[in-house]
Amino acid sequence: MTALARLGAAVLSDERGRKAVGWIVAAILSPVILAAAILCSVGTGGEAHNRAAISACFYGVSFAEKISNEFHEHITDMQTAFSRLDAAIQIVNESAEDGGLDATRVKAVFYALCFGEDAPSRREAARFVGCFYTSETRTGTVEVTNEETGETSTEEKEYTVNVPVSMETAYANVAALLEREVTNNDRGNVEKIYAMFAGSADSGGGDGGARGNQPSIDLDASVLSDPTTKNAADLVAYAEYAWRSGWGYVWGSYGNLLTEASLQSLIRQYPEMVGGYESVIRAKWLGGRTTDCVGLIKSYGWFDPDTQTIRYGTNGMPDVGANAMYHAATESGTIDTIPEVPGIAVWREGHIGVYIGGGYVIEARGTSSGVVKTKLAERGFTHWLKIPYIRYD
């Protein structure tokens, strides 16, 4: 009761604070709601029900099954919680440097531990997100312009950067916040939820596909026909350039150079998805540019032609996974109805690629393959979509 009293002193000053305490207290008293309410046995049809519930929470799609009012309220509360978690994560990632927080992972943890409870306040959502990162002070070189002479010089300046912590540390932080143990069963539920919509490190299907033959670590805005907009034709040109340049595949990356520091950050954040493939990544991709499947599309969205750099979360392109990008599309269809429109995306559960026309796709296929050109007919994509945030003429 002492810990709850301390928490109460901090946030019980208004109604939103009292509701925020409610979800934490409930999480302490009923820690494994998910195991009973969501991860039902596959043999009883629970798997389809689970996926529908998770899709409703993560993607905002309709929940077609007949459900109770109480369960509908739980889903609505979780959608509100996710919106507040996304807002807090965006603020954190604006000051990230070697890779930001994985919003999907944070929400999977929250879903596994807190499904069925009232949505947290924005303050409590920020506290929950705070379990997944730490802040560091770094020193960098910046250009300074003398206002009188107009001359520029460089000087060192300290700045603060947000760095994701390991999942072990994150779980310890969450346990301290909720004042309850995060069990192996909890962690297993998190991984099941994460895998349902995030896929795996080789979700593209392992090795295979044609590799590019003009290795380069440069970014080149000259390949774009209209750098002032984000359009389908230039997405194709950008994807083809990434392919020709021999980009590699690392889960959670989006076109930046894979340095030792960024690799270590990704390993901390994704111990299974990146750490489990460390030897292959070091042998094939360290020192080059890397991406994951949806990261190839986000890389184009975040590419600044003026500075020829990739700036996280810019140009209206949110940080979303392959499935979330598909579910956000307003125009899509089954693969047998795909229009001949270079620059649309092709999708299957957990994986996405860029259709370049003529029956070919550029995709970040997996850790073993990197960015490759493949034949659409051979890759098992189930749907096509016009990518939100991209202009189609």
C-alpha positions as CSV (number, residue, x, y, z in Angstrom):
1,M,0.0,0.0,0.0
2,T,2.9,2.3,0.5
3,A,3.9,2.3,-3.2
4,L,0.3,3.0,-4.2
5,A,0.1,5.9,-1.7
6,R,3.2,7.4,-3.2
7,L,1.7,7.1,-6.7
8,G,-1.5,8.5,-5.4
9,A,0.2,11.6,-4.0
10,A,1.7,12.2,-7.5
11,V,-1.4,11.9,-9.7
12,L,-4.6,11.9,-7.6
13,S,-5.1,15.6,-7.9
14,D,-7.7,15.3,-10.7
15,E,-10.2,12.8,-12.2
16,R,-7.8,11.7,-14.9
17,G,-5.2,11.0,-12.3
18,R,-7.6,8.8,-10.3
19,K,-8.5,6.9,-13.5
20,A,-4.8,6.4,-14.2
21,V,-4.2,4.9,-10.8
22,G,-7.2,2.6,-11.5
23,W,-5.5,0.8,-14.4
24,I,-2.3,0.4,-12.5
25,V,-4.0,-1.0,-9.4
26,A,-6.0,-3.4,-11.6
27,A,-2.9,-4.5,-13.4
28,I,-1.4,-5.3,-10.0
29,L,-4.4,-7.2,-8.8
30,S,-5.1,-9.1,-12.1
31,P,-1.8,-9.5,-13.9
32,V,-2.6,-12.1,-16.5
33,I,-5.9,-11.1,-18.0
34,L,-4.6,-11.8,-21.5
35,A,-3.9,-15.5,-20.9
36,A,-7.6,-16.1,-20.0
37,A,-9.4,-13.5,-22.1
38,I,-7.4,-13.3,-25.3
39,L,-5.0,-16.1,-25.9
40,C,-7.7,-18.8,-26.0
41,S,-7.0,-22.3,-27.2
42,V,-6.5,-22.6,-30.9
43,G,-8.6,-25.7,-31.0
44,T,-11.8,-23.9,-30.0
45,G,-11.5,-21.2,-32.7
46,G,-9.8,-18.8,-30.3
47,E,-6.9,-18.0,-32.7
48,A,-9.2,-16.2,-35.2
49,H,-10.9,-14.4,-32.4
50,N,-7.5,-13.4,-30.9
51,R,-6.3,-12.0,-34.3
52,A,-9.6,-10.1,-34.7
53,A,-9.3,-8.6,-31.3
54,I,-5.6,-7.7,-31.8
55,S,-6.3,-6.2,-35.2
56,A,-9.1,-4.1,-33.7
57,C,-6.7,-2.7,-31.1
58,F,-3.6,-2.3,-33.2
59,Y,-5.0,-1.3,-36.5
60,G,-8.4,0.1,-35.7
61,V,-10.2,-2.3,-38.0
62,S,-13.7,-3.4,-37.2
63,F,-14.3,-6.4,-34.9
64,A,-16.8,-8.4,-36.9
65,E,-17.7,-11.0,-34.3
66,K,-20.6,-10.5,-31.9
67,I,-19.1,-9.4,-28.7
68,S,-20.3,-8.2,-25.3
69,N,-20.5,-4.6,-24.5
70,E,-17.9,-5.1,-21.8
71,F,-15.4,-6.6,-24.2
72,H,-16.1,-3.8,-26.7
73,E,-15.3,-1.3,-24.0
74,H,-12.0,-3.1,-23.3
75,I,-11.0,-2.9,-27.0
76,T,-12.0,0.8,-27.1
77,D,-10.0,1.5,-23.9
78,M,-7.0,-0.3,-25.5
79,Q,-7.3,1.8,-28.7
80,T,-7.3,4.9,-26.6
81,A,-4.3,3.6,-24.6
82,F,-2.4,2.9,-27.9
83,S,-3.1,6.4,-29.2
84,R,-1.5,7.9,-26.0
85,L,1.4,5.5,-26.1
86,D,2.0,6.4,-29.8
87,A,2.1,10.1,-28.9
88,A,4.5,9.5,-26.0
89,I,6.7,7.3,-28.2
90,Q,6.8,9.9,-31.0
91,I,8.1,12.5,-28.5
92,V,10.8,10.1,-27.3
93,N,11.9,9.2,-30.8
94,E,12.3,12.8,-31.9
95,S,15.4,12.8,-29.7
96,A,16.6,9.3,-30.7
97,E,19.8,8.9,-32.7
98,D,20.8,5.2,-33.1
99,G,17.2,3.9,-33.6
100,G,14.1,4.8,-31.7
101,L,11.6,2.8,-29.7
102,D,9.7,0.1,-31.4
103,A,6.1,1.2,-30.9
104,T,4.8,-2.3,-31.7
105,R,6.9,-3.8,-29.0
106,V,5.9,-1.3,-26.4
107,K,2.2,-1.8,-27.2
108,A,2.5,-5.5,-27.2
109,V,3.9,-5.4,-23.7
110,F,1.1,-3.0,-22.6
111,Y,-1.6,-5.2,-24.3
112,A,-0.3,-8.4,-22.6
113,L,-0.2,-6.8,-19.1
114,C,-3.1,-4.4,-19.1
115,F,-5.8,-5.6,-21.5
116,G,-9.2,-5.2,-19.8
117,E,-8.3,-2.1,-17.8
118,D,-9.2,1.5,-18.2
119,A,-7.0,3.5,-20.6
120,P,-4.2,5.3,-18.8
121,S,-4.0,9.1,-18.8
122,R,-1.4,10.7,-21.1
123,R,0.9,11.2,-18.0
124,E,0.7,7.5,-17.2
125,A,1.2,6.5,-20.8
126,A,4.4,8.6,-20.8
127,R,5.5,6.9,-17.6
128,F,4.9,3.4,-19.2
129,V,6.9,4.4,-22.3
130,G,9.6,5.7,-20.0
131,C,10.3,2.1,-19.0
132,F,11.8,1.4,-22.4
133,Y,14.5,4.0,-22.8
134,T,17.1,6.1,-21.0
135,S,18.7,9.4,-21.8
136,E,22.4,10.0,-22.5
137,T,24.4,13.2,-22.9
138,R,26.6,13.2,-25.9
139,T,29.0,15.6,-27.6
140,G,28.8,16.4,-31.3
141,T,30.2,18.9,-33.7
142,V,27.9,21.7,-35.0
143,E,28.4,24.6,-37.5
144,V,28.1,28.1,-36.0
145,T,27.7,31.2,-38.2
146,N,29.1,34.5,-37.0
147,E,26.2,37.0,-37.5
148,E,28.6,39.9,-38.1
149,T,31.0,38.4,-40.6
150,G,28.9,35.6,-42.0
151,E,31.8,33.2,-41.5
152,T,31.1,29.7,-40.3
153,S,33.1,27.6,-37.8
154,T,32.6,24.4,-36.0
155,E,32.4,23.8,-32.3
156,E,31.6,20.9,-29.9
157,K,28.2,21.0,-28.3
158,E,26.6,18.7,-25.7
159,Y,23.1,17.3,-26.4
160,T,20.7,14.8,-25.0
161,V,19.7,11.6,-26.9
162,N,17.1,9.0,-26.0
163,V,18.4,5.4,-26.2
164,P,16.3,2.2,-26.0
165,V,17.2,-0.1,-23.1
166,S,17.4,-3.9,-23.4
167,M,14.2,-5.8,-23.0
168,E,15.5,-7.2,-19.7
169,T,15.9,-3.7,-18.3
170,A,12.5,-2.7,-19.8
171,Y,10.7,-5.6,-18.1
172,A,12.4,-4.7,-14.8
173,N,11.3,-1.1,-15.2
174,V,7.7,-2.2,-16.0
175,A,7.7,-4.5,-13.0
176,A,8.8,-1.6,-10.7
177,L,6.1,0.7,-12.2
178,L,3.3,-1.8,-11.8
179,E,4.7,-3.3,-8.6
180,R,4.3,-6.8,-9.8
181,E,6.4,-9.5,-11.3
182,V,6.6,-9.8,-15.1
183,T,6.6,-13.6,-15.4
184,N,7.9,-15.8,-18.2
185,N,4.3,-16.5,-19.1
186,D,3.8,-12.7,-19.5
187,R,6.9,-12.5,-21.7
188,G,5.6,-15.4,-23.8
189,N,2.3,-13.7,-24.3
190,V,4.2,-10.5,-25.4
191,E,6.1,-12.5,-28.0
192,K,3.0,-14.2,-29.3
193,I,1.2,-10.8,-29.7
194,Y,4.3,-9.2,-31.3
195,A,4.7,-12.1,-33.8
196,M,1.0,-11.9,-34.8
197,F,1.5,-8.6,-36.6
198,A,5.3,-7.9,-36.7
199,G,6.4,-11.2,-38.3
200,S,10.0,-12.5,-37.9
201,A,13.5,-11.4,-38.8
202,D,13.2,-13.5,-41.9
203,S,9.5,-12.9,-42.6
204,G,10.4,-12.3,-46.2
205,G,11.0,-16.0,-46.7
206,G,14.8,-16.6,-46.3
207,D,17.4,-16.5,-49.0
208,G,16.8,-15.8,-52.7
209,G,16.2,-13.0,-55.2
210,A,18.5,-11.0,-57.5
211,R,21.1,-8.8,-55.7
212,G,22.2,-5.4,-57.0
213,N,25.7,-5.2,-58.5
214,Q,26.6,-1.5,-57.9
215,P,27.5,-1.4,-54.1
216,S,27.3,2.0,-52.6
217,I,26.7,3.6,-49.2
218,D,25.7,6.9,-50.7
219,L,22.2,8.3,-50.9
220,D,21.5,10.0,-54.3
221,A,18.6,12.5,-54.7
222,S,19.4,12.7,-58.4
223,V,17.4,9.5,-59.0
224,L,14.2,11.3,-58.1
225,S,12.1,13.0,-60.7
226,D,10.1,15.2,-58.3
227,P,12.0,15.6,-55.0
228,T,9.4,18.1,-53.7
229,T,6.7,15.4,-53.3
230,K,6.5,11.8,-52.1
231,N,5.2,10.0,-55.2
232,A,4.9,6.5,-56.6
233,A,7.4,6.9,-59.4
234,D,10.1,8.2,-57.1
235,L,9.4,5.4,-54.6
236,V,10.2,2.9,-57.4
237,A,13.3,4.9,-58.3
238,Y,14.4,5.0,-54.7
239,A,13.7,1.3,-54.1
240,E,15.6,0.3,-57.3
241,Y,18.6,2.5,-56.1
242,A,18.6,0.8,-52.8
243,W,18.6,-2.6,-54.6
244,R,21.4,-1.7,-57.0
245,S,23.4,-0.3,-54.0
246,G,23.3,-3.6,-52.2
247,W,21.4,-2.6,-49.1
248,G,21.3,-5.3,-46.4
249,Y,18.5,-6.4,-44.1
250,V,18.4,-5.8,-40.3
251,W,15.2,-5.8,-38.4
252,G,14.2,-2.3,-37.1
253,S,16.5,-0.4,-39.5
254,Y,15.4,2.0,-42.2
255,G,18.2,2.9,-44.6
256,N,20.9,4.4,-42.3
257,L,24.4,3.1,-42.1
258,L,24.8,0.1,-39.8
259,T,27.6,1.2,-37.4
260,E,28.8,-0.7,-34.4
261,A,26.9,1.7,-32.2
262,S,23.6,1.3,-34.1
263,L,24.0,-2.5,-34.2
264,Q,24.4,-2.6,-30.5
265,S,21.4,-0.4,-30.0
266,L,19.3,-2.7,-32.3
267,I,20.5,-5.8,-30.4
268,R,19.5,-4.3,-27.1
269,Q,16.1,-3.4,-28.5
270,Y,15.5,-6.6,-30.4
271,P,17.5,-9.4,-28.7
272,E,15.7,-12.1,-30.7
273,M,15.2,-10.4,-34.1
274,V,18.6,-8.8,-34.3
275,G,20.7,-10.5,-31.6
276,G,19.8,-13.9,-32.8
277,Y,21.2,-13.1,-36.2
278,E,24.2,-11.1,-35.1
279,S,26.9,-13.3,-36.7
280,V,25.2,-13.1,-40.1
281,I,24.6,-9.4,-39.8
282,R,28.2,-8.7,-38.9
283,A,29.5,-10.9,-41.7
284,K,27.2,-9.4,-44.4
285,W,25.9,-6.0,-43.5
286,L,28.0,-4.1,-40.9
287,G,29.3,-0.8,-42.4
288,G,26.6,-0.7,-45.1
289,R,23.1,0.6,-45.4
290,T,20.4,-1.7,-44.0
291,T,16.6,-1.8,-43.7
292,D,13.8,-4.1,-43.0
293,C,10.8,-4.7,-45.3
294,V,8.6,-1.7,-44.3
295,G,11.8,0.3,-43.5
296,L,12.5,0.5,-47.2
297,I,9.3,2.4,-47.7
298,K,9.7,4.5,-44.6
299,S,13.3,5.3,-45.7
300,Y,11.9,6.9,-48.9
301,G,9.3,8.7,-46.9
302,W,11.9,10.1,-44.5
303,F,14.5,10.9,-47.1
304,D,15.4,14.6,-47.3
305,P,16.6,15.4,-50.8
306,D,18.2,18.7,-49.8
307,T,20.5,17.2,-47.1
308,Q,20.5,13.7,-48.7
309,T,19.9,12.2,-45.2
310,I,17.1,10.1,-43.7
311,R,15.3,12.0,-41.0
312,Y,13.2,9.8,-38.8
313,G,9.4,10.4,-38.7
314,T,9.4,13.3,-41.2
315,N,7.3,14.2,-44.3
316,G,4.1,12.8,-42.8
317,M,5.2,9.2,-42.9
318,P,4.6,7.6,-39.5
319,D,6.7,4.9,-38.0
320,V,4.4,1.8,-38.6
321,G,4.9,-1.8,-39.3
322,A,4.0,-3.7,-42.5
323,N,0.6,-4.8,-41.3
324,A,-0.3,-1.4,-39.9
325,M,0.6,0.2,-43.2
326,Y,-1.6,-2.3,-45.0
327,H,-4.5,-1.7,-42.7
328,A,-4.2,2.0,-43.0
329,A,-4.6,1.9,-46.8
330,T,-7.8,3.2,-48.2
331,E,-7.3,1.5,-51.6
332,S,-6.3,-2.2,-51.6
333,G,-7.3,-5.6,-53.0
334,T,-6.4,-9.2,-53.4
335,I,-3.3,-9.9,-55.4
336,D,-5.3,-11.3,-58.3
337,T,-6.8,-7.9,-58.9
338,I,-3.4,-6.0,-58.7
339,P,-3.4,-3.0,-61.1
340,E,-0.3,-2.3,-63.3
341,V,0.8,0.7,-61.2
342,P,4.5,0.8,-60.3
343,G,4.9,2.1,-56.8
344,I,2.0,0.3,-55.2
345,A,2.9,-2.1,-52.4
346,V,2.4,-5.8,-52.2
347,W,1.7,-7.4,-48.9
348,R,1.2,-10.6,-47.0
349,E,1.0,-11.1,-43.2
350,G,4.1,-9.5,-41.7
351,H,5.8,-8.6,-44.9
352,I,5.6,-5.8,-47.6
353,G,7.4,-4.9,-50.8
354,V,7.4,-2.3,-53.6
355,Y,5.9,-3.4,-56.9
356,I,8.0,-1.8,-59.7
357,G,6.0,-3.0,-62.6
358,G,6.3,-5.8,-65.2
359,G,5.7,-8.5,-62.6
360,Y,8.7,-7.6,-60.4
361,V,9.1,-6.5,-56.8
362,I,11.9,-4.8,-54.8
363,E,11.8,-6.1,-51.2
364,A,13.9,-6.3,-48.2
365,R,13.5,-10.1,-48.0
366,G,15.4,-11.2,-44.9
367,T,18.6,-11.3,-43.0
368,S,20.2,-13.7,-45.4
369,S,19.2,-11.9,-48.6
370,G,19.0,-8.2,-48.0
371,V,17.2,-6.0,-50.6
372,V,16.5,-8.1,-53.7
373,K,14.5,-8.0,-56.9
374,T,12.0,-10.9,-57.1
375,K,9.1,-12.1,-59.3
376,L,5.7,-11.2,-57.9
377,A,4.3,-14.5,-59.0
378,E,6.8,-16.5,-56.9
379,R,6.6,-14.7,-53.6
380,G,3.2,-15.5,-52.1
381,F,2.0,-11.9,-51.6
382,T,-1.8,-12.0,-50.9
383,H,-2.8,-8.3,-51.3
384,W,-1.8,-5.0,-53.0
385,L,-2.3,-1.5,-51.6
386,K,-1.8,2.1,-52.4
387,I,0.6,3.3,-49.6
388,P,-0.9,6.0,-47.5
389,Y,1.4,9.1,-47.5
390,I,2.4,8.4,-51.2
391,R,0.9,10.4,-54.1
392,Y,-0.5,8.3,-57.0
393,D,-1.3,10.1,-60.2
